[in-house]
């Protein structure tokens, strides 16, 4: 039986390398505070924010379909 060829493997499978985030300079110090707080919030509650976004998007699409069908 012939063995399969070895494919090049870059790192471990299923493990992503850390992504470097390059921050753009903010216009003012209050903007820096807002951006920093949003970044902290998304890093700690990113999964919840994604789920809420999907739910809101679904509700908007269903409402649009409802109003189009009724018209």
Backbone as CSV, one residue per row, in Angstrom:
resi,resn,N_x,N_y,N_z,CA_x,CA_y,CA_z,C_x,C_y,C_z
1,UNK,0.851,-1.174,0.000,0.000,0.000,0.000,0.894,1.234,0.000
2,UNK,0.546,2.220,-0.791,1.350,3.429,-0.926,0.973,4.439,0.152
3,UNK,1.978,5.046,0.776,1.711,6.043,1.810,1.416,7.394,1.164
4,UNK,0.515,8.172,1.783,0.208,9.484,1.215,1.415,10.423,1.344
5,UNK,1.502,11.364,0.421,2.608,12.324,0.477,2.431,13.238,1.680
6,UNK,3.521,13.680,2.222,3.472,14.569,3.374,3.241,16.001,2.901
7,UNK,2.192,16.592,3.398,1.881,17.969,3.052,2.612,18.904,4.009
8,UNK,3.008,20.070,3.538,3.658,20.993,4.464,2.664,21.491,5.512
9,UNK,3.052,21.430,6.747,2.186,21.861,7.842,2.813,23.106,8.457
10,UNK,2.046,24.160,8.496,2.520,25.413,9.065,1.905,25.578,10.443
11,UNK,2.637,25.268,11.457,2.125,25.353,12.821,1.224,24.167,13.129
12,UNK,0.639,24.174,14.304,-0.282,23.108,14.683,-1.638,23.347,14.047
13,UNK,-2.331,22.273,13.733,-3.645,22.409,13.123,-4.637,22.924,14.149
14,UNK,-5.453,23.854,13.745,-6.480,24.394,14.621,-5.991,25.492,15.538
15,UNK,-4.732,25.842,15.493,-4.204,26.887,16.362,-3.799,28.060,15.485
16,UNK,-4.381,29.209,15.750,-4.065,30.395,14.968,-2.999,31.210,15.699
17,UNK,-2.051,31.774,14.975,-1.062,32.621,15.630,-1.715,33.918,16.094
18,UNK,-1.175,34.546,17.119,-1.759,35.799,17.592,-1.677,36.866,16.506
19,UNK,-2.739,37.648,16.413,-2.825,38.688,15.396,-2.363,40.002,16.004
20,UNK,-1.436,40.658,15.321,-0.972,41.964,15.787,-1.971,43.018,15.338
21,UNK,-2.411,43.842,16.277,-3.381,44.889,15.981,-2.644,46.204,15.902
22,UNK,-2.725,46.836,14.743,-2.094,48.142,14.569,-3.147,49.214,14.790
23,UNK,-2.980,49.992,15.832,-3.940,51.035,16.153,-3.624,52.287,15.344
24,UNK,-4.672,52.869,14.790,-4.485,54.121,14.065,-4.550,55.269,15.057
25,UNK,-3.819,56.349,14.804,-3.849,57.469,15.743,-5.231,58.110,15.800
26,UNK,-5.704,58.354,16.995,-7.013,58.962,17.174,-6.899,60.476,17.067
27,UNK,-8.043,61.121,16.815,-8.039,62.571,16.616,-7.942,63.336,17.931
28,UNK,-8.545,62.808,18.972,-8.527,63.513,20.248,-8.405,62.513,21.383
29,UNK,-8.158,63.029,22.574,-8.003,62.141,23.720,-9.321,61.478,24.100
30,UNK,-10.462,62.183,23.919,-11.745,61.562,24.229,-12.031,60.422,23.262
31,UNK,-11.602,60.589,22.004,-11.775,59.516,21.018,-10.918,58.313,21.399
32,UNK,-9.718,58.566,21.930,-8.856,57.471,22.370,-9.526,56.678,23.482
33,UNK,-10.178,57.405,24.416,-10.848,56.727,25.524,-12.013,55.884,25.020
34,UNK,-12.767,56.401,24.043,-13.907,55.665,23.514,-13.427,54.411,22.786
35,UNK,-12.396,54.579,21.957,-11.875,53.437,21.211,-11.303,52.389,22.161
36,UNK,-10.589,52.842,23.186,-10.006,51.896,24.144,-11.097,51.139,24.900
37,UNK,-12.150,51.838,25.291,-13.220,51.156,26.019,-13.978,50.184,25.114
38,UNK,-14.164,50.562,23.831,-14.821,49.641,22.909,-13.959,48.399,22.672
39,UNK,-12.649,48.600,22.541,-11.746,47.468,22.331,-11.764,46.541,23.540
40,UNK,-11.754,47.115,24.753,-11.801,46.286,25.957,-13.127,45.527,26.051
41,UNK,-14.218,46.212,25.711,-15.528,45.564,25.762,-15.651,44.428,24.775
42,UNK,-15.146,44.641,23.548,-15.232,43.579,22.542,-14.306,42.415,22.872
43,UNK,-13.161,42.709,23.466,-12.253,41.613,23.796,-12.812,40.750,24.914
44,UNK,-13.560,41.353,25.837,-14.103,40.556,26.939,-15.484,39.986,26.628
45,UNK,-16.255,40.652,25.742,-17.613,40.191,25.437,-17.811,40.004,23.936
46,UNK,-16.783,39.588,23.225,-16.863,39.467,21.770,-17.878,38.449,21.306
47,UNK,-17.930,37.303,21.971,-18.888,36.269,21.586,-20.320,36.721,21.779
48,UNK,-20.579,37.403,22.880,-21.930,37.899,23.151,-22.309,38.981,22.146
49,UNK,-21.362,39.853,21.814,-21.639,40.908,20.838,-21.957,40.299,19.478
50,UNK,-21.246,39.261,19.093,-21.508,38.590,17.824,-22.896,37.954,17.816
51,UNK,-23.265,37.289,18.901,-24.577,36.657,18.976,-25.687,37.696,18.920
52,UNK,-25.525,38.805,19.638,-26.537,39.858,19.610,-26.640,40.484,18.226
53,UNK,-25.521,40.645,17.555,-25.537,41.195,16.204,-26.282,40.292,15.242
54,UNK,-26.068,38.986,15.358,-26.766,38.035,14.492,-28.260,38.053,14.777
55,UNK,-28.631,38.115,16.045,-30.055,38.151,16.408,-30.701,39.428,15.879
56,UNK,-30.044,40.574,16.056,-30.614,41.832,15.565,-30.729,41.834,14.046
57,UNK,-29.722,41.322,13.353,-29.768,41.257,11.897,-30.924,40.373,11.444
58,UNK,-31.133,39.242,12.115,-32.227,38.344,11.768,-33.578,39.011,11.979
59,UNK,-33.731,39.733,13.077,-34.994,40.420,13.356,-35.261,41.482,12.300
60,UNK,-34.245,42.219,11.889,-34.420,43.260,10.874,-34.832,42.636,9.543
61,UNK,-34.187,41.548,9.164,-34.537,40.887,7.902,-35.966,40.352,7.950
62,UNK,-36.342,39.712,9.046,-37.705,39.184,9.165,-38.740,40.304,9.163
63,UNK,-38.444,41.423,9.812,-39.371,42.568,9.803,-39.509,43.133,8.388
64,UNK,-38.403,43.219,7.659,-38.476,43.722,6.292,-39.320,42.794,5.416
65,UNK,-39.126,41.494,5.557,-39.934,40.536,4.783,-41.393,40.643,5.157
66,UNK,-41.679,40.797,6.435,-43.079,40.932,6.882,-43.734,42.145,6.254
67,UNK,-43.060,43.290,6.275,-43.657,44.502,5.720,-43.759,44.444,4.199
68,UNK,-42.839,43.770,3.536,-42.931,43.628,2.080,-44.102,42.725,1.698
69,UNK,-44.311,41.653,2.461,-45.408,40.734,2.160,-46.754,41.408,2.426
70,UNK,-46.843,42.215,3.457,-48.114,42.881,3.780,-48.449,43.991,2.805
71,UNK,-47.460,44.566,2.150,-47.719,45.695,1.229,-48.350,45.258,-0.074
